[in-house]
Every structure is written in C-alpha cells, then in structure tokens.
Amino acid sequence: MSTSLTAIRNGPQPVHDNRLEALERIQHRFADDRLLVRRGGQVREIAPTHYKVGGLSASARLGDIVEHRGHGRNRRGEIVQIARDEVLVAPYESSGEVGVGDAVFTRGPISITPHPSWRGRAIDALGRPIDNGGPLIRDGKQDAAEAVPPAALARQRVETGFNTGVRVIDIFTPLCFGQRMGIFAGSGVGKSTLLAMLAGADAFDTVVVALIGERGREVREFLEDTIGAASMAKTVAVVATSDESAMMRRRAPDTAMRVAEHFRDRGDRVLLVLDSITRFAHALREVAIGAGEPPVARGYPASVFTDLPKLLERAGPGMEGTGSITAIISVLIDGDDHNDPVADSVRGILDGHVVLDRSIAEQGRYPPVNPLASISRLAGKAWTPEQRQLVSKLKALISRFEDTRDIRLLGAYQPGADADLDLAVRQVPVIYEALGQSPADGPSLDPFSDLARHLKAKDRANVQAE
C-alpha cells in the first residue's frame, strides 16, 4: 500500500513540474511582447480627420496605437478620445481607405527604441527610416509608455556655458548646457539658416533635429547642404513634412525628444533643434478640434497650452550621472505678432529668446538678431564679470543709436552736442559689421576677441584716413 501511495505521490509530480516550468518559460519568453494578445473592434463612423471604433472602450487608453486592416494594407492611428461605447481614432495616414466595418486592433502605447547607430539617419514620426539607409537597429530596452521629465530636485544644476560659434548669440545671449532657448521669427527672415549654424556647434556629442511641417523640397537641402555631412554624422533627423497628417506632425516632436532622452541617459551632451514649435501647436489644435474640443484663445483649444510645457520641460539637464538636452526651439511668429498665444506661452516656458527682426534682415544684416529684444536667462553663468560689463555698455550704445535713428534721418543730429550719442554713431555701425556672419564664414571661436579686433582695425583705418 505504501509503495502504491509513493508511486501515486511521486509519479505524476515530475510531469506537473515540467509543465509548470514550460509555462514559466513561455511566460518569460513573451513577457514584453505586447502583440501576443490583441483586442479588436470595428469601424463605425468615418470623417476626413478621424474615425470611430466600437468594441475597444473597455481596454483602450488615451495614446494607444491601433492598427486598421483593410484593402490589403495595415494602417496605424492613435486613440485621442474614449467614450462609453466607442473610441475616436486619429489616423497617422489618410482615413480615405478606411471602411465601415473594417477590423481595428490595439497595439498598446507607441514604442520608440533608439540605438547609437541612429546617428546619421533620418526617420519619420513613428521611428521608421526614410533615408534609404536600410533598416534601423532597435535598442532592446522598452521605453516608457509616456515619457516624463526628470523630477525638479533630481536634476543637475545648469552651470557651464558653451560657444555656439555665432558671434551675436555668444556675445548678447550666451547659452549653457541644458538651457532651452527660443528663436522667435517671422517667415523668410533667416531662421533656418541660423538654426543650421547653431546645429553645427562642436560642443555636443549628439544632435537631434526635428523638422515639423517643413516643405518637402527643403528637407534634403537642409540636411545635406545647410547642416552638411560633417555635422550630419552625429545627427538624428526626425521629419514630418507639411503634407503629412496632423497626427504625424503632432507625434514627431515627441519622437525627437525620446531620441534625445535616450542619448542623454547614456551621458551625452545632446543638442535638440526643433523647427518649429508653432507647427506642432497647429497640429495639436487640428487634432483637438477634430475631437470636439472648443477653442479658447485665437482658435487654440486649452489642451494645446497643456501639451506645450509637457514637451518642453523634458529638455534640460538630466539627473546626476546622465547628460543634458540643450534645446533650441524655433517659434514661427504668425503675422510677426509676438503676442501670439503660442509665442507668448512658449516664451514663458523657455530659458530665453532670440528675436529675429525683419527690419534688420531688410538692411542686409545677417543673422538678423535684435540684441535689445533678445535675452538669455542663464547668461550670468556664461559671462565673466568683465564680459557682463562690456555687454551692458554695448547694449546702451545700440539703444542710443536706434532711439535716435529718426532724428538723424531728419538731419537734426549735431556732432559734439552729446558725447554718448557721438560715440554710438561712430561705434554701432562697426559693431553691426563685426556681428555679421554667414555659414560660409565658419564658427567664431572667441567672439569677444573677434569684436575687439574688428573695432581696433576700424579705428586704425579711420586714423590713417584722417
């Protein structure tokens, strides 16, 4: 009897253990596979910018990716609104091929898994290669469903300045590693050229360029000619052109930020160039209004002004032991109105702003930076005390020169009546000449020395002429 009990007790046990071990192995093998089981629904209603799907409300989450199957193709979209019986999907591609009754399956949150080999490549908003350079290598680490900025008190302090190579920037609005600077400009003022000059700074390990809503014709020219092969070797370009859907233009800045965060966490000093945040806001507005959200400020829904700081606050210094993301964000001023809601909101989030003035560009001075209207909130960490004092004097001279421009044009200026004005009239045109710079000139390694050298050369020339 005892023998049979032992046989019963011991016989089946190994089989049971083997099955459990096999189940554990299967579970471990597919632990991170989000596609092992997917929930599906059906398209109920279609509009030009979105479509509604029934059967997904119980399991869907805002921001989840869905895959539409129909007409021989799989197309992706994103859940932007959830109701009791249906979800609203904004497609990444045209909804023209979606049909009522088509099957739609959830894929979970979007996953962007950058790899060091991505440098030198161009990708779209979903992380797919667009440069005919072959498939991308993916990092095995799964990223978070929703990226969040480092905790405020866990961040490193911003302490170290760097040289951009652009004289007018380095003198009047110097930057520090981990700073977020805005380039505020109207269309056709020279914004893209200045951004390309800044993207070529040698101080960074990795550069991430996000081109949002740009003309398709200009993308290749910008990457190959304006940025150039040398800078492109350490650059990851994320592109969503103006003809792409609002969802692709909305997604691209997040993808670029995730790429920048990946390299920051590896310890790199990363430069993120985003052109432009205004077109990102336009895409946010288009998606939000399509979802039924009412506009509150010049046509912009309230969620736009929630999403802007969520994105921009992710840039900056990282936690101890990591690198930093220095962000240069272009802001396209609609109608040259600097009180535009997007410009006003972004100005309050960033650590400074550089204003490109159309009237300066019309005078042929490039970069057309207005030094009096521009400010860097971290300039004190980059200037020496002597440089701070010099910049204050330069601004005072420029202010006096510009404030009296109309008087001088009318012929009311009398030399010798005001010594400060006489000095401004003599020196400011020379200062403007020294600050002029084009991409062909190359970077300025010591802008203050370059300025002093130019002023001395002009003084010697004037003395010889007299």
Phi, psi and omega in degrees: 000316180295326179295317180293323178295321178296320179296319179294320183291317187268334186297302185288340188302314180299324179297317180296317179296319180297322179293319178296318178297319178296320179295320178296320179296318179296316180297318179294321182298322185251021184299323183259008182271105183284346186262005182298316176229128180232142176268147183233160176214188182230146178290130180252324187211143185231135173231167183302327185251357182197171171213157183254141184233130175264153176095003182244355189300323186293328185249351186282153174229147178302133181092352177295147176269138174240156179238123180263130180247121179179151177057033175077008181225152172255125180237147183253153174212179182229138179284121182245352179202141181234124174248180184298318187248352183204162177240153178258125183246128172260119186283148173284337176238180183300142177272010184295333181264004178278136179239150177299132181094351178296150180280140178228130182239145177278148177236005181080186181296155178293146181233120175244117185239083184294162180220149180306333180289354179289342178298134185090004183246162175238133183230165176266187185294339180263009178081021180261140182292141180232013187249012181058029180261013180089175181294155179270146171278133181256140174288140182288342182285130180279130180277166180290151180298320178227113182289142180231152179288159174300151178300145187303316183274356178265350181287153169290158175279148175274117187229331194250126175275166177215163182262121179279338185091354178259113190303311185296328177287312185292335179274309189265327181225064183296152184249157175239156175298129181093002179276155176242113185242138178258140173252106185262121185202151170280179181285143175073024182260345182114019183297312183295323178295317178295319179299319179295322177296320179290325180293341180273008180300136183278357188281354189247149177280323184221142176238133175242121181248124177248116179255108187249120176070021179281159174292134183302326180298328188272345187297308181296320179298319181295315184287318186273322186262309185287311177284314176091160186295322183296313179287328182294336182297334178248018186247139168250123181256129176246122191236131169222103186283169187295336181275352179282166185294161177301327180293322178292319177291330176286324184280329188303314179299324177295318178298315179298319180293322178295321176296315179298319179296324178299311181288327175300316181293340175279354180102005182283150164272113189252137171253122176253120177248117183242118182230104001228158180290336179293318179290330172297317178295323176298319179293319176301317180297316182298316180291317183294317179292323176297332178274001176097008180282133183283146175285148182232335183221102180051042177090355180266128174290162183296328183296336178300318184278356169270321183285331181299306178294331177301321179284310189290330180290346177285340173279169180116192180290144177273186177284169180304136180090357177244184180266215181213159174243110173269121187250130171244111190247121176274139179238112181278116183276112179292119179064025182056028179264105183283355175260014173306142184305320180293313180299318181294319180293314182294323180301324180283343181270322188282170183263021179153168180211140175250124183259122173266124188258125181297324180294328177290319178298323180292340175276355179084017179262120181230142354294142185279054183279132174268103185292337180282330181267352183262151182208144171242118183289348180248017182299327181299335178276344182259327180282150163277164178303323180293320179293321178300316181295319180296317181296322177299318179292321179297317179296322179296319178296314181296319179298316180295321180295315183287325181293334183256014183299315181296321179298317181292324178294329179279352180084014182273356181280130179242111179303140179096344181281332182219110184296321180295318179292322177300317179296318180297318181296324180284320192266325188297316176302326178290321177297314178302319180296320180291330182280344179296139184199139176238164178303329181290340181287340183083168182286151175267119184280331179219087188296324181292321177293321178299318179295314180297319180296320180292318180296318179295320179297320179293321179297317179297320179296321180292320179296317179295325180292327180285000000 
